[in-house]
């Protein structure tokens, strides 16, 4: 499978067109992806993938990646496929640390840890996005986290793994290690939200403290920064910083969102509403940043495919929380304080910018179509309510384009914005 990937990387488009005569448009990337997916499936079938022979899991992950990035929205079949991959990996013992198996070399053991970390991270991300419990729970696996080692630090002939590098050294593996530790907190929060019992607020605050402690331990090289110093950084470093920040804010939203509405009538939950609203606003700032930087000339343009359905789902969660808070605040708009009024206007501006971004994605995403329609309705309600309460619309409200709607083309399955 790896040889096949290298072949596609180095073959010219003319060569591919000669080899694969079945393609009417051999230069179309979609056609190349379809060919690649087809060959992956053939390799898996010929290799009897359920027997989990060497490199089966790696090939299955390649297939999952090809399927996942074909969809602009969260795709339930890809989540089900991931569940199958995890079960096959467990059948092969990836959920048990290599230290239990003397026949596994240090090199193989470390690579198995890296692979298992990837699977558990995908499990948590996709399960949370689908609103379902994760498939691998605490106590079902004891595989250690991968070491902070660069690829050149060890190889197949390594007898004993070298000591892990300090987290002050910026390497690709440092991002994986730090992300893995952050997601362990998110895993606890996901498990809490998946239970049938209502967790105590003390437990919510405990996990909030744990998350902030883990966030404070993120190395300086992966902390979000502003200023001229970021200009000299490589795009992949900036993207890793963005992804880690998104994980933190998304985790705070997941932890506190159930207390946003009760906080309006019970002051003991005020902290949760404050944290959740602030985190949602920060997520929409990243949505704007990533939308701008994935345009031609932006530093993420060549990697724009990495803005997958998982990240867009985080932005969708942020919009949902802010829309809910605005809707709940309509009844108390007449008596709101100046601070409340300023926060409401901040939320409206953030949702308006997000709305414009969702509109640009309606042609390829059902979730974008739904998000833009919900935001349009909520902002319209705010405008109408503000007019009836105050007698006139304030300057910010008048700018809301509530006449914009999204029309669904049922035959093509596409969405396109139009003015009513």
Secondary structure, DSSP 8 states (H G I E B T S, - for coil): -HHHHHHHHHS-HHHHHHH-TT-S-TT-HHHHHHHHHHHHHHHHHHTTGGG--TTHHHHHHHHHHHHHTT-SS--HHHHHHHHHHHHHHHHTTTTS-GGG-TTS-HHHHHHHHHHHHHHHHHHHHHHHHTT---SS-TTS-------S--GGG--TT-SS------TTS--HHHHHHHHHHHHHHHHHHHHHHHSSS---HHHHHHHHHHHHHHHHTS-GGGS---SGGGGGS-HHHHHHHHHHHHHHHHHHHHHHGGGTTGGGT-GGGHHHHHHHHHHHHHHHHHHHHHHHHTSTTSTTGGGGGGS-HHHHHHHHHHHHHHHHHHHHHTTTGGG--HHHHHHHHHHHHHHHHHHHHHHHTTTT-HHHHHHHHHHHHHHHHHHHHHHHHHSS--TTGGG--TTEEEEEETTTTEEEEEE-
